[in-house]
Amino acid sequence: MDRESGEKIDVYIFVATLSHSKLSYVEGFLDMKSSNWIRAHVHAFEYFEGVTETLVPDNLKTGVIKPNGAEPILNEAYRELADYYRTVIVPTRVVKPKDKASVEGSVGLVSRQIIAALRNIQCFYLDELNELIWEKLTEVNNAPFQKKKGSRRSVFEEEEEPYLQPLRYPAFQITDWRIAKVQLNYHIQVDRNYYSVPYEYVQCSVEVRLTENLIEVYFKQSRIASHKRQLALVGQYSTLVDHMPDHHRLYMEHTPDSAREWAEDIGPFTLSFVEKILSNNVEKQALKVLLNFQNLTKKYPLSLIETSCEILLTITEQPTLSTFKSILTRQKKRLDKKATTTNHLVDDSHGFVRGATYFGGK
């Protein structure tokens, strides 16, 4: 029951029963979504301190997507659970309650001796309700059988427990599978946080496997990315450099030190220009300016970059990229004009050369 509104809240009861001893495990949940369905199984295994070779569940959509006879199609998380604990899932046939007669009988017992016994008790917290359920469950499992010797607990310990498979440690991590679309910025959104995948998968639909601490991204059953799950805040980005296109990677790897190393290879005036930009601007803005500055080397020779930096630094102690570009453009035009003039002089130097035929020679 909701403490503030007084509204009654439905609780779903999970029941697991061992086929021979009829020892049962019972737990209440607020829903039967995949995560709670899996969690209930893990808790049952821990209660029994072992795992049966076969599980015979109901055909709940949270566990079984399609019964499909001898080859049921299982929820991915449920299949992973079975693989982890090395057990086989054999869902009951539709409308065949005898396939799990032990559980059907236990459900009736739980209804009569546990649920009915608690019907007049108000609980405001699920944990509080489960504590009461487990107290009653202990009584049920320890109660003597009416028509044979022993109890569910004693028969389990003497005859059935040795045949259970040992538990695996650590316990299976609850997983949740989702579908996501890779955004144009090569990230997927999960619970209002963002995780990168290789940029080649932009606009693709991918499967996302979530555990308590990990996010794995799959494309056509192949894992393409893995991240530590962001839980503390929302709006966070987890980006791996390997997932970036080249131009983004260059930007990420662009640091003050890398800019200095690059400039030093060109010359002392270029290095001095870079130092001025770094000292006169906040780092983020400075790096953005220097990235544009470096891109100029794709269009202009390094010697011209160095000369233009020298000219600029004789003019001002507060150089800017726009001023540098103006000087660089003028220097380039001057060089081009000089080269053109030189070519004309070369052509003119041969203007009065005449062949022998001009003078009547042969």
MARLO-593900 format. One record per residue (C-alpha): residue in three letters; y, z, x. Coordinates in steps of 0.02 Angstrom, whole numbers, plus 32768, in hexadecimal, padded with zeros to 4 digits. Each point is the difference from the previous one (the first is absolute). Layout:
% residues N
+------+------+------+------+
! code !   py !   pz !   px !
+------+------+------+------+
!  ala !    Y !    Z !    X !
...
+------+------+------+------+
% end
This chain:
% residues 362
+------+------+------+------+
! code !   py !   pz !   px !
+------+------+------+------+
!  met ! 8000 ! 8000 ! 8000 !
!  asp ! 80AF ! 7FD7 ! 803D !
!  arg ! 8058 ! 80A5 ! 8021 !
!  glu ! 80AD ! 7FC2 ! 7FCD !
!  ser ! 7FDC ! 7F91 ! 7F6A !
!  gly ! 7F61 ! 8053 ! 7FC1 !
!  glu ! 7FB2 ! 7F53 ! 7FF2 !
!  lys ! 7F44 ! 7FF7 ! 8011 !
!  ile ! 7FC3 ! 7F99 ! 8094 !
!  asp ! 7F58 ! 7FA8 ! 7FFE !
!  val ! 7F89 ! 8028 ! 808F !
!  tyr ! 7F70 ! 7F8E ! 8030 !
!  ile ! 7F60 ! 8058 ! 8031 !
!  phe ! 7F94 ! 7FB8 ! 808C !
!  val ! 7F49 ! 8033 ! 7FFE !
!  ala ! 7F81 ! 7FDB ! 808A !
!  thr ! 7F4B ! 8039 ! 7FEE !
!  leu ! 7F6C ! 7FF8 ! 8076 !
!  ser ! 7F69 ! 7FB1 ! 7FAD !
!  his ! 7F79 ! 807E ! 8031 !
!  ser ! 8050 ! 80AC ! 7FFE !
!  lys ! 8087 ! 7FD4 ! 7F80 !
!  leu ! 807E ! 805A ! 8071 !
!  ser ! 80AC ! 7FC5 ! 7FC6 !
!  tyr ! 80AF ! 7FF2 ! 8042 !
!  val ! 8094 ! 7FFF ! 7F88 !
!  glu ! 80BA ! 7FE4 ! 801E !
!  gly ! 8097 ! 7FD8 ! 7F95 !
!  phe ! 807F ! 7F76 ! 8026 !
!  leu ! 80A0 ! 7FC7 ! 7FAD !
!  asp ! 7FC5 ! 7F4B ! 8006 !
!  met ! 7F69 ! 7F9B ! 8035 !
!  lys ! 805A ! 7F87 ! 8071 !
!  ser ! 7FA5 ! 7FC0 ! 8098 !
!  ser ! 8044 ! 8085 ! 8076 !
!  asn ! 7FC5 ! 808F ! 7F91 !
!  trp ! 7F59 ! 7FAA ! 7FDE !
!  ile ! 7FE1 ! 7FF8 ! 80BB !
!  arg ! 8042 ! 80AF ! 801E !
!  ala ! 7F89 ! 8044 ! 7F7C !
!  his ! 7F6A ! 7FB3 ! 805B !
!  val ! 8037 ! 8048 ! 80A7 !
!  his ! 8012 ! 80AD ! 7FB3 !
!  ala ! 7F55 ! 7FF1 ! 7FAE !
!  phe ! 7FAE ! 7FD1 ! 80A6 !
!  glu ! 8054 ! 8095 ! 8052 !
!  tyr ! 7FC4 ! 8072 ! 7F74 !
!  phe ! 7F4D ! 7FC3 ! 8013 !
!  glu ! 8014 ! 8002 ! 80BE !
!  gly ! 7FAA ! 7F58 ! 8008 !
!  val ! 7FF7 ! 7F51 ! 7FB7 !
!  thr ! 7F7A ! 7FAF ! 7F94 !
!  glu ! 7FB7 ! 7F59 ! 8034 !
!  thr ! 8036 ! 7FB5 ! 7F59 !
!  leu ! 8094 ! 801A ! 7F8C !
!  val ! 7FEE ! 7FD4 ! 7F48 !
!  pro ! 80B0 ! 8001 ! 7FB6 !
!  asp ! 8047 ! 7FCE ! 7F59 !
!  asn ! 804E ! 7F53 ! 7FF8 !
!  leu ! 80B2 ! 803F ! 800E !
!  lys ! 807A ! 7F77 ! 8033 !
!  thr ! 8042 ! 8075 ! 8087 !
!  gly ! 7F58 ! 7FF5 ! 8057 !
!  val ! 7FA5 ! 7F67 ! 7FBF !
!  ile ! 8060 ! 7F60 ! 7FE2 !
!  lys ! 7F6B ! 7FA5 ! 7FB6 !
!  pro ! 7F4E ! 8045 ! 7FE8 !
!  asn ! 7FB3 ! 7F55 ! 8023 !
!  gly ! 7F4A ! 8036 ! 7FFD !
!  ala ! 7FB0 ! 801E ! 80AA !
!  glu ! 809F ! 7FD1 ! 805F !
!  pro ! 8090 ! 8060 ! 7FB2 !
!  ile ! 80B2 ! 7FD8 ! 8034 !
!  leu ! 8049 ! 80A5 ! 803B !
!  asn ! 80B1 ! 803C ! 8015 !
!  glu ! 8028 ! 7FE7 ! 80B9 !
!  ala ! 8024 ! 80B8 ! 801F !
!  tyr ! 7F5E ! 8032 ! 7FA8 !
!  arg ! 7F9E ! 7F86 ! 806B !
!  glu ! 8050 ! 8049 ! 809C !
!  leu ! 7FCF ! 80AF ! 7FC8 !
!  ala ! 7F4B ! 7FCA ! 7FED !
!  asp ! 8000 ! 7FAB ! 80AA !
!  tyr ! 804D ! 8099 ! 8053 !
!  tyr ! 7F7F ! 8079 ! 7FB9 !
!  arg ! 7F71 ! 7F82 ! 8010 !
!  thr ! 7FD1 ! 8005 ! 7F4A !
!  val ! 7FDC ! 7F78 ! 7F7F !
!  ile ! 805E ! 7FF0 ! 7F5C !
!  val ! 7F96 ! 7FC9 ! 7F6B !
!  pro ! 806B ! 8007 ! 7F62 !
!  thr ! 7FAB ! 8025 ! 7F5C !
!  arg ! 7FD4 ! 7F6E ! 7F93 !
!  val ! 8077 ! 7FE7 ! 7F6F !
!  val ! 7FCB ! 8069 ! 7F68 !
!  lys ! 7F6D ! 804B ! 8061 !
!  pro ! 8022 ! 80BD ! 8005 !
!  lys ! 7F4F ! 8024 ! 803D !
!  asp ! 8031 ! 7FB5 ! 80A9 !
!  lys ! 805B ! 80A3 ! 8021 !
!  ala ! 7FAC ! 807B ! 7F8B !
!  ser ! 8021 ! 8091 ! 8077 !
!  val ! 80BB ! 7FE9 ! 7FF4 !
!  glu ! 7FFC ! 7FE3 ! 7F44 !
!  gly ! 7FA8 ! 80A7 ! 7FEC !
!  ser ! 8079 ! 8056 ! 8077 !
!  val ! 8096 ! 7FBB ! 7FA3 !
!  gly ! 7FC1 ! 8055 ! 7F63 !
!  leu ! 7FE3 ! 80A1 ! 8061 !
!  val ! 80AE ! 7FF8 ! 804C !
!  ser ! 804C ! 7FE4 ! 7F54 !
!  arg ! 7FA5 ! 8096 ! 7FB7 !
!  gln ! 8004 ! 807F ! 808C !
!  ile ! 809D ! 7FD5 ! 8062 !
!  ile ! 807D ! 7F9D ! 7F97 !
!  ala ! 7FDD ! 805F ! 7F60 !
!  ala ! 800B ! 80A6 ! 805D !
!  leu ! 80AE ! 7FD3 ! 8040 !
!  arg ! 8044 ! 7FB3 ! 7F60 !
!  asn ! 8073 ! 8092 ! 7FD6 !
!  ile ! 8044 ! 8019 ! 80B0 !
!  gln ! 80A8 ! 7FB4 ! 802B !
!  cys ! 8015 ! 7FB7 ! 80AE !
!  phe ! 80A4 ! 7FBD ! 8046 !
!  tyr ! 7FB9 ! 7FBC ! 80A2 !
!  leu ! 7F69 ! 7F92 ! 8020 !
!  asp ! 7FC9 ! 806D ! 8093 !
!  glu ! 8000 ! 8095 ! 7F8D !
!  leu ! 7F90 ! 7FA5 ! 7F83 !
!  asn ! 7F88 ! 7FC7 ! 8088 !
!  glu ! 7FED ! 80B0 ! 8043 !
!  leu ! 7FC8 ! 8037 ! 7F53 !
!  ile ! 7F8C ! 7F69 ! 7FF1 !
!  trp ! 7FAD ! 8029 ! 80A7 !
!  glu ! 7FE6 ! 80B5 ! 7FCF !
!  lys ! 7FA3 ! 7FC7 ! 7F63 !
!  leu ! 7FA6 ! 7F7A ! 8065 !
!  thr ! 7FB9 ! 8083 ! 8076 !
!  glu ! 7FBD ! 805E ! 7F69 !
!  val ! 7FB0 ! 7F62 ! 7FBA !
!  asn ! 7FAF ! 7FCD ! 80A4 !
!  asn ! 7FBD ! 80AF ! 801F !
!  ala ! 7FC2 ! 801E ! 7F4E !
!  pro ! 7F40 ! 8006 ! 7FF0 !
!  phe ! 7FAC ! 7F6D ! 7FAC !
!  gln ! 7FBF ! 8028 ! 7F52 !
!  lys ! 7F58 ! 7FA7 ! 800F !
!  lys ! 7FD8 ! 8005 ! 80B9 !
!  lys ! 8012 ! 806C ! 8098 !
!  gly ! 80A1 ! 8008 ! 8065 !
!  ser ! 80B0 ! 7FBE ! 7FE8 !
!  arg ! 805A ! 7F61 ! 802B !
!  arg ! 803E ! 8050 ! 80A0 !
!  ser ! 7F57 ! 8045 ! 8037 !
!  val ! 7FA2 ! 7F5E ! 7FDB !
!  phe ! 8084 ! 7FA0 ! 8060 !
!  glu ! 7FF5 ! 806F ! 8099 !
!  glu ! 7F42 ! 8006 ! 8002 !
!  glu ! 7FCE ! 7F51 ! 7FCC !
!  glu ! 8091 ! 7F84 ! 8004 !
!  glu ! 807D ! 802E ! 8086 !
!  pro ! 7F8E ! 7FCC ! 8092 !
!  tyr ! 7FFD ! 7F4E ! 7FBD !
!  leu ! 80BC ! 7FE9 ! 7FFC !
!  gln ! 8052 ! 7F9B ! 8089 !
!  pro ! 8073 ! 8067 ! 806F !
!  leu ! 80BB ! 7FFC ! 7FE0 !
!  arg ! 806C ! 7F99 ! 8073 !
!  tyr ! 8097 ! 804E ! 8051 !
!  pro ! 8090 ! 7FEE ! 7FF0 !
!  ala ! 7FFC ! 7FE6 ! 7F44 !
!  phe ! 801D ! 7F51 ! 7FBE !
!  gln ! 80B9 ! 7FD6 ! 7FF6 !
!  ile ! 803A ! 7FD2 ! 7F53 !
!  thr ! 8032 ! 7F49 ! 7FFE !
!  asp ! 806B ! 7F9C ! 7F89 !
!  trp ! 8001 ! 7F42 ! 7FFD !
!  arg ! 8096 ! 7F9B ! 7FC6 !
!  ile ! 803E ! 7F4D ! 8001 !
!  ala ! 80A8 ! 7FDA ! 8051 !
!  lys ! 8065 ! 7F65 ! 8028 !
!  val ! 8048 ! 7FE9 ! 80AE !
!  gln ! 80BD ! 7FF4 ! 7FF1 !
!  leu ! 806D ! 7F84 ! 805E !
!  asn ! 8026 ! 8087 ! 8080 !
!  tyr ! 7F43 ! 8009 ! 8024 !
!  his ! 7FEE ! 80AF ! 7FB5 !
!  ile ! 7FA1 ! 8040 ! 7F6A !
!  gln ! 803D ! 808B ! 7F8F !
!  val ! 7F90 ! 8096 ! 7FE2 !
!  asp ! 8041 ! 8099 ! 7FA3 !
!  arg ! 80B5 ! 7FCE ! 8026 !
!  asn ! 7FE2 ! 7FF1 ! 80BA !
!  tyr ! 7FE9 ! 7F60 ! 8065 !
!  tyr ! 7F7A ! 7FCB ! 807C !
!  ser ! 7FFC ! 7F64 ! 806C !
!  val ! 7F78 ! 7F7D ! 800B !
!  pro ! 7FF9 ! 7F68 ! 8074 !
!  tyr ! 808D ! 7F8C ! 7FC7 !
!  glu ! 7F85 ! 7F70 ! 7FE7 !
!  tyr ! 7FCB ! 8055 ! 7F5D !
!  val ! 80AB ! 7FF9 ! 7FAD !
!  gln ! 7FEF ! 7FE0 ! 7F43 !
!  cys ! 7F43 ! 8020 ! 8005 !
!  ser ! 7FA8 ! 807C ! 7F8E !
!  val ! 7FA3 ! 8085 ! 8063 !
!  glu ! 7F8F ! 8094 ! 7FDB !
!  val ! 803E ! 80AA ! 8036 !
!  arg ! 7F8C ! 8091 ! 8025 !
!  leu ! 8053 ! 80AB ! 7FF8 !
!  thr ! 7FBA ! 80A3 ! 8041 !
!  glu ! 805A ! 80A6 ! 800D !
!  asn ! 804D ! 7FD3 ! 80A8 !
!  leu ! 7FDF ! 7F47 ! 801D !
!  ile ! 802B ! 7F56 ! 7FB7 !
!  glu ! 7F96 ! 7F68 ! 8027 !
!  val ! 802A ! 7F4F ! 7FC9 !
!  tyr ! 7F78 ! 7F7D ! 7FE3 !
!  phe ! 8009 ! 7F45 ! 7FE5 !
!  lys ! 7F60 ! 7FAC ! 7FC7 !
!  gln ! 7F9C ! 809A ! 8035 !
!  ser ! 8048 ! 8001 ! 80B1 !
!  arg ! 8070 ! 808E ! 8036 !
!  ile ! 80A9 ! 7FBD ! 8039 !
!  ala ! 8067 ! 809F ! 800F !
!  ser ! 7FF1 ! 80BD ! 800B !
!  his ! 8089 ! 8085 ! 7FF4 !
!  lys ! 8011 ! 80BB ! 7FF7 !
!  arg ! 8031 ! 8027 ! 7F4D !
!  gln ! 80B6 ! 8033 ! 7FE3 !
!  leu ! 7FFD ! 8096 ! 7F8C !
!  ala ! 8098 ! 806D ! 8023 !
!  leu ! 8089 ! 7F88 ! 7FC9 !
!  val ! 8017 ! 7F60 ! 7F9C !
!  gly ! 8053 ! 7F5F ! 8038 !
!  gln ! 7FB4 ! 800D ! 80AD !
!  tyr ! 7FC9 ! 7F68 ! 8066 !
!  ser ! 7F67 ! 7FFE ! 8071 !
!  thr ! 800F ! 7F62 ! 806A !
!  leu ! 7F90 ! 7FC8 ! 808E !
!  val ! 804E ! 7F8D ! 8083 !
!  asp ! 7F62 ! 7F95 ! 8004 !
!  his ! 801E ! 7FD2 ! 7F49 !
!  met ! 80AD ! 7FB7 ! 801F !
!  pro ! 802F ! 7F4A ! 8015 !
!  asp ! 8041 ! 7FDA ! 80AF !
!  his ! 80B9 ! 800A ! 7FD5 !
!  his ! 7FEB ! 80AB ! 7FAE !
!  arg ! 7F99 ! 803D ! 8092 !
!  leu ! 8088 ! 7FC9 ! 8078 !
!  tyr ! 807F ! 8064 ! 7F9D !
!  met ! 7F92 ! 809C ! 7FFF !
!  glu ! 7FE0 ! 7FF4 ! 80BB !
!  his ! 80BA ! 7FE8 ! 8021 !
!  thr ! 8042 ! 80A0 ! 8052 !
!  pro ! 8096 ! 802C ! 806E !
!  asp ! 7F90 ! 8001 ! 809A !
!  ser ! 7FB0 ! 7F58 ! 7FD7 !
!  ala ! 80AF ! 7FB6 ! 7FE6 !
!  arg ! 8038 ! 8042 ! 80AA !
!  glu ! 7F66 ! 7FBA ! 8057 !
!  trp ! 801C ! 7F56 ! 7FB0 !
!  ala ! 80B9 ! 7FFE ! 8031 !
!  glu ! 7FDC ! 8037 ! 80B3 !
!  asp ! 7F93 ! 7F66 ! 8019 !
!  ile ! 8094 ! 7F90 ! 7FD3 !
!  gly ! 8087 ! 8052 ! 8069 !
!  pro ! 8074 ! 8095 ! 801C !
!  phe ! 8087 ! 7FC5 ! 7F87 !
!  thr ! 7F81 ! 7FE7 ! 7F74 !
!  leu ! 7FBD ! 80AF ! 8022 !
!  ser ! 80B1 ! 8046 ! 7FFC !
!  phe ! 8021 ! 7FA9 ! 7F59 !
!  val ! 7F60 ! 804C ! 7FB7 !
!  glu ! 8032 ! 80AD ! 803D !
!  lys ! 80AB ! 7FEE ! 7FAE !
!  ile ! 7FB2 ! 7FCE ! 7F59 !
!  leu ! 7F88 ! 8094 ! 8008 !
!  ser ! 8089 ! 807D ! 8029 !
!  asn ! 807E ! 7FBE ! 7F81 !
!  asn ! 7F8B ! 7FFC ! 7F68 !
!  val ! 7F80 ! 806D ! 7FAC !
!  glu ! 7F52 ! 7FD2 ! 803F !
!  lys ! 7FC1 ! 7FA6 ! 7F65 !
!  gln ! 809B ! 7F92 ! 7FF5 !
!  ala ! 8002 ! 7FE3 ! 80BC !
!  leu ! 7F4B ! 7FC5 ! 8000 !
!  lys ! 8024 ! 7F8A ! 7F71 !
!  val ! 8093 ! 7FB5 ! 8062 !
!  leu ! 7F98 ! 7FF2 ! 809E !
!  leu ! 7F71 ! 7FAB ! 7FA4 !
!  asn ! 807A ! 7F79 ! 7FC8 !
!  phe ! 8045 ! 7FFA ! 80B1 !
!  gln ! 7F52 ! 7FE3 ! 8047 !
!  asn ! 7FE2 ! 7F73 ! 7F84 !
!  leu ! 808F ! 7F9F ! 8051 !
!  thr ! 7F91 ! 7FE2 ! 8098 !
!  lys ! 7F9C ! 7F87 ! 7F95 !
!  lys ! 8099 ! 7F90 ! 7FF4 !
!  tyr ! 8062 ! 8020 ! 80A0 !
!  pro ! 7FCC ! 8008 ! 80B9 !
!  leu ! 7FF5 ! 80AC ! 804F !
!  ser ! 8081 ! 7FD4 ! 8084 !
!  leu ! 807E ! 7FDB ! 7F77 !
!  ile ! 7FD7 ! 80A6 ! 7FAA !
!  glu ! 8023 ! 805D ! 80A3 !
!  thr ! 80A3 ! 7FA1 ! 8023 !
!  ser ! 8040 ! 801F ! 7F4F !
!  cys ! 7FD9 ! 80BA ! 800F !
!  glu ! 8063 ! 8006 ! 80A3 !
!  ile ! 8097 ! 7FAC ! 7FAF !
!  leu ! 7FF8 ! 8071 ! 7F67 !
!  leu ! 7FF7 ! 80A0 ! 8066 !
!  thr ! 809C ! 7FD1 ! 8062 !
!  ile ! 805E ! 7FF3 ! 7F5B !
!  thr ! 7FC8 ! 809D ! 7FA1 !
!  glu ! 7FA3 ! 80A4 ! 800D !
!  gln ! 7FCE ! 7FF2 ! 7F49 !
!  pro ! 7F9B ! 7F5F ! 7FFB !
!  thr ! 7FB9 ! 7FC0 ! 7F5D !
!  leu ! 7F7E ! 7F7D ! 7FDB !
!  ser ! 807B ! 7F92 ! 7FA2 !
!  thr ! 8079 ! 7FFE ! 8095 !
!  phe ! 7F70 ! 7FDA ! 8074 !
!  lys ! 7FCA ! 7F6E ! 7F93 !
!  ser ! 80B0 ! 7FB8 ! 8004 !
!  ile ! 8003 ! 8006 ! 80BE !
!  leu ! 7F4F ! 7FBD ! 800B !
!  thr ! 802C ! 7F6D ! 7F8F !
!  arg ! 809B ! 7FD5 ! 8066 !
!  gln ! 7F9F ! 800B ! 80A2 !
!  lys ! 7F79 ! 7F8F ! 7FBA !
!  lys ! 8081 ! 7F7F ! 7FC9 !
!  arg ! 8054 ! 8009 ! 80AB !
!  leu ! 7F59 ! 7FE2 ! 8056 !
!  asp ! 7FD7 ! 7F70 ! 7F8A !
!  lys ! 80AB ! 7FB2 ! 801F !
!  lys ! 7FED ! 8014 ! 80BB !
!  ala ! 7F55 ! 7FAF ! 7FFA !
!  thr ! 8046 ! 7F6E ! 7F9A !
!  thr ! 8091 ! 7FE7 ! 807B !
!  thr ! 7F88 ! 8001 ! 8092 !
!  asn ! 7F96 ! 7F7B ! 7FAC !
!  his ! 809B ! 7F92 ! 7FE7 !
!  leu ! 802F ! 8011 ! 80B7 !
!  val ! 7F53 ! 7FCC ! 8034 !
!  asp ! 800A ! 7F67 ! 7F8F !
!  asp ! 80B0 ! 7FD4 ! 803F !
!  ser ! 7FCF ! 800D ! 80B6 !
!  his ! 7F94 ! 7F67 ! 7FE6 !
!  gly ! 8081 ! 7F9E ! 7F9B !
!  phe ! 8037 ! 7F89 ! 808D !
!  val ! 7F57 ! 7FDD ! 8049 !
!  arg ! 7FD7 ! 7F47 ! 7FEA !
!  gly ! 7F62 ! 7FA0 ! 801E !
!  ala ! 7FF4 ! 7F71 ! 807C !
!  thr ! 8009 ! 7F7D ! 7F77 !
!  tyr ! 80AE ! 803E ! 7FD1 !
!  phe ! 8041 ! 7FC3 ! 80A7 !
!  gly ! 7F9E ! 7F60 ! 7FF8 !
!  gly ! 7F6D ! 8045 ! 805E !
!  lys ! 7F50 ! 7FD1 ! 7FDB !
+------+------+------+------+
% end
